[in-house]
Amino acid sequence: MERFRSMNPRSSTWTGRTEPRPGSWSTLAGGILLIASLLGATNSARAQDPAKTPQGTTAAPIPRMLSKLKTLPGTLRLPVIDGAVVNIGTRTVLLGGMTADFNATPAIQMRQPDGAWRPVGNQMLEARIAPRAIGLGDGRIFIWGGDSGSARGTLTVRNDGELLDPRIAGSAKKIDPPKGSDWQAPSAPCLLTDGTIALAAEQGVHRFDPKTGDWRDPIALPVPLVQPALCLLDGQRVLVITTGPAGDGARVLEVDCSSGTVETWSNQLPEPIPGAELHLLPGNRIVATTWLQPDGQRSRRTILLKATDRTIQSGPQLPTTDDATGWIASCVNGGDILMLASDASSTEDDLRAFLLRSQRGGNLRLWQLTTPPKGRRRMLCPRGDRSFELIGGYRYLSAREARQEGAPEGARLFSTTLELDYGTGPIGD
């Protein structure tokens, strides 16, 4: 069930109508939580048991890392939030999202190498908020899911996809799930080395062949999938995490898509992590972040899974004041994971920026960046070594802030892109 905030965007209390949203992976991924707010607009030493991470305790001080922000050239022709970002060569493609009037858009926006955003000249077949998209290496993009409609009216979970070339108007082709399937909340897609696209749904790993436009026979899994998360390990191997049948834990499955072999890890998660984002780090280490807790809030904890020895341990915990975060977004860049977060009880749209960094010993260390961005920004992508891009975003301006900035009071969508550089020495040079 999804509840939209009241029309007071400063409120941290969930009010208003209740919307049934069974199994929407895009909702679980956090996009709709941002829509809701706009409308209302130490590693653990206990391996194999991430549930033991203390909750509601005062976090120890964490080291700070120098960072700085700068505005990049160019502005979005159509400001949106919760679009999908794909880098194709030297160009950046932004697909769909929600516009300032709270409606889903099918627009495709492209940024040139010089930083200029081209006028919207192409679009998807369907308007989508928070879709998942991946580049295929030949200029085409595979898109799946998202929500259509209006956040002020009715949002519909989309259980279909598209294959398109953003450079060619009218190139989009619709992709439906395999015939006879009944997918509920499939995982995000990932690109395998043989060029096929894998998704986890029902009780198998399904692969779409963009060359033929057909689905291959699924790889059967030993358990039904409930709110699965999927991550590419290497080559043709993927990791699947799914809520256990009784809802009291999560199973970890390793699938070789070339041979069809499926192995279940003996180490399992003692609690479900629905809607988790899985980030692959060097050395086949996977970090789970931003999953939904039973109270509907996003967790501030992280979990580290090591595919080399199939062990699971608690990762660093964000030092927010509350047991959960009110808003959170994450993005991986090599061995670093950027996390933007606010407290669950926060009445402001201020964020803190954190960096999870791989250590030589295989564990993770948490840093707090010195210069967090203003507003809420989910459209993140790596820009280069020690650098991320933050495209667009949203911020609520109070009457005082509006006077100070000479802007209207209320919700504001950004049309600019920020570059966030970080490091222990001189940065951004």
PyMOL commands that set and color helices and strands:
alter all, ss='L'
color gray80, all
select helices_A, chain A and resi 25-28+31-39+50-52+399-405
alter helices_A, ss='H'
color red, helices_A
select strands_A, chain A and resi 2-3+18-19+64-71+84-88+91-95+107-111+122-123+132-135+141-144+147-149+155-157+161-164+173-175+190-191+197-201+204-209+214-215+219-220+229-234+237-243+250-256+261-264+277-281+285-289+298-299+303-306+311-314+324-333+336-343+352-358+364-369+379-384+387-391+394-397+410-413+417-423
alter strands_A, ss='S'
color yellow, strands_A
deselect
rebuild
show_as cartoon
